[in-house]
Amino acid sequence: MTDIRTILRQAAEALGDRLEAELLLAHTLGVNRAWFFAHASDPADATAVERFESLVRRRVDGEPVAYITGTRDFWSLTLEVTPATLIPRPETELLVELALERLPQGGRLVDLGTGSGAIALAIAKERPDATVFAVDASADALAVARRNAQRLGLERVTFAQGDWLAPLVGEHFDLIVSNPPYIESDDHHLREGDLRFEPLSALASGVDGLDDIRRISAASLPLLAPGGWLLLEHGWNQGQAVRGVLEDAGFLKVFTAQDLEQRDRVSGSRTLS
């Protein structure tokens, strides 16, 4: 009978990625990755091997690991994800960090295009004093976000369905954050790799990728409290363009923050105090 070490090695060779092989086998067996260190020589159950090999084939065909396992780690949370939601990425944690730095005690925040709820729930966990809203146009995505909130004990987050800020007319916030679609609609990357499986509506936004960023920027000022902030994630080559959009919308103190790879990743601005 084949042991755990062997099937992991074979899967890692097929995938070209040891970590992905471990994640898929851990999911199959219902264990964590640390389990493999103590059980590498254990015989692998034939039924489990068959299930595992099926998952490996799905990954070889390009399906993202997060959709195969149904989970993705983000910040300090393990989130449910489905093909209705964008897969949370590590670089988006910069947006969470910048939001936490600017959110006043007892402040009000909204996450636009929340998807799995990653940003809103990470902030809600760190700041139980804050009032957090989360908006998405997709009912299926909001269902995932609500399940994540319930499972994580963060049910005080308020969810609303609608187009960006449309469901929030009459509300006021200290902070508006969003990881909106920002890829150019004809970008060839949309037809490659993991992006092929993710919802196009959460990825692409017009010829230059900035259509939704323009809409959010134009609609945000009336809903921000004095001195309130708008923070937007964007592509690594869009910092200058997004700063221009924010300035055209009437924002002040416009800036761009870089991610760990020293690439432009989040631009922000604030209203008059």
Buried (B, 14 or more C-beta within 10 A) or exposed (E): EEBBBBBBBBBBEBBEBEEBBBBBBBBBBEEEEEBBEEBEEBEBBEEBBEBBBEBBEBBEEEBBBBBBBEBBEBBEBEBBBBBBBBBBEEBBBBBBBBBBEBBBEEBBBBBBBBBBBBBBBBBBBBBEEBBBBBBBBBEEBBBBBBBBBEBBEBEEBBBBBBBBBEBBEEBEBBBBBBBBBBBBBEBEEBEEEBBEBBBEBBBBBBEEBBBBBBBBBBBBBEBBBEBBBBBBBBBEEBBEBBBEBBEEBEBEEBBBBEBEEEEBBBBBBBBEE
